[in-house]
Structures are given as structure tokens and as C-alpha cells.
Amino acid sequence: MDTQKNNTSNRIHSLFVLVLAGLLILNACASRAANQPASTPTPETAQPTPTETPSVLATPLSQAVCQESGTLTHHDLDSPLLRGTLAVSVYLPPCYDALKADGYPSLYLLHGQTFTDSMWLDLGAAQIADEMIASGEAPPFIMVMPFEEFYYRKAEGNVYPDVIVDELLPWVEETFNACPDRACRALGGISRGASWSVRIGLTQWQVFNAVGLHSLPDFLGRSEAVAAWLESIPKDGYPRIYMDSGTLDTELKIAAAVELVMNQKAIPHEWHLNEGRHDLDYWLAHVREYLQWYAQGWNQPNSQALNF
């Protein structure tokens, strides 16, 4: 009987121990659950915020920077005035658009004696124009470079100025998308080309808004002729004028005399006296400055940019 009681008591005690152990385990689990940080999504289940990918069309195509180079073409124009043909090289700007609104500014460049229409190209004018246009330093523009085949003829009675104004210019503006306004046109020349430029630019001042005289020599008349041409221009009709010569240029006295006339008559102009001679090395060193000056007139038109 006592043995049976003892066994019963042992079983009750064991059961009590098991229940107590179970309670302790449940309490420990609850404690750990209370202290456990909230779970976070794994990288596989997280929802990333989408990032907008830049589109190549974000910038309008009309504002995209053109990465092309300009193009060069050569033409032989029928010239009744010359009773033959006029050879001319034409530079069209990168991404030239024949339908561009308002057209392109145009720069007419005349070569020196014994040279050809390739003179300005040989000096790097096309590459420099490409660089200026690509950088935004200049708007896209057209360059027109005619060849004066009979470079040995005297100025008086020479039809070359009429060929430029009455034959070449209309052909350019009919064939290419060139702006037909005076404000869009510039004329420049080196040596003999400078002499033609001063004569054409001042006697037909309604045509060109800018005239560049680079290493002006004495072949088309002295400063007296220039004074008379200037007097015939109304004050609001003077073109922009740029003159430069080298300190060792054999024709420096002529250029300086013309520049003196402009000072005496209070004609707005730029005068640059640089080191150098009357030669290719001098022009090669300054051709970029020439093109920069022409482009300034299109980037920042002044009050003289009038149409007549």
C-alpha cells in the first residue's frame, strides 16, 4: 500500500516538473519573439524605385549639336561679263539644310595675286569654320571663294567687281540657302583681294555689311580714291571695316594711308598692326582672327546691319 502511494506521488512530482519546464520554455520563446526586430524584405523581394533613363530625344533634334564637317564644292559659272566662265569654290556648313528658315550668312573671300580660289582653303579656312561652328563661336555660314583668272589686269575698266556683285552673288543666293539681306553678307580679301574688297565694299556699300582688308596693297588707287568713296556713303550706311597689315609688309604705307583717311573722316573701323610680312606665313597666323571678326557681325548685329 505504501509502495503504491510512493509511486503515485513520484508520478505527480514528475508531471509537475514537466509542466513547469514547459512553462519556462514557452516564456523564453515569448521573450525572444518580443525582442526580435521586424523582418525586412530580402534583396530578391524588395521593390526598387525605377530610375528614368535619359533619352537621346530629350533634346530636340533641331538643337542637337552637329558633329559633321562642312562640305566643299567647285563650280564653273557661265559669265557673260567675262565672256567665259568663273570658277568658284563654295563651303557649306556642317549639316547644311537647304530649307533652313532665314537662310545662312555668306562670306565672300577673294584671293591674292597669282593665287587661286583655293588660297583661303589652303590657309585652313574650312577647318577653322568647322571648329567655330561646332563650338558655337559662329553660326553656320557659307563661304564663297571665286577665282580671278585675269589677275594681271589693271583695276580701271576691269569687270571683276561687276562679276562678283551682278553674277556671282545672285547665283549663290539662287543656288544655295543663303540669306539675301545685306546684314547677312560679308566680303573680305587678302592682298589684291583686299584691294577689290575695299573698292566693291565702298562703291557698292548697299550690298555688304562687313568688309575685311587684309594686307591692303596699292593697286586700285591711293587713299584719295578711298576718301571719295567714303564721302558717297550716308552715315548710317557704313559697313563694318577691318584692316590689318604686318610691320614688315612692303605695302604697309598704303594700308596706313587708307587707315588715316578713315580716322580723319571718323569712319568706325578696326586697325591691327601685327608682326610679319606680306606673305603666307603672316596670313596663316591670322586667318582665324579674320573669320572670328566676320562671325561677330552675325552673332551680335550692330546698328549698321541695315537692309537697303
Summary of the structure (lengths in Angstrom):
residues: 308
radius of gyration: 40.9
end to end distance: 140.7
largest distance: 157.7
contacts: 889
relative contact order: 0.11
helix: 42%
strand: 17%
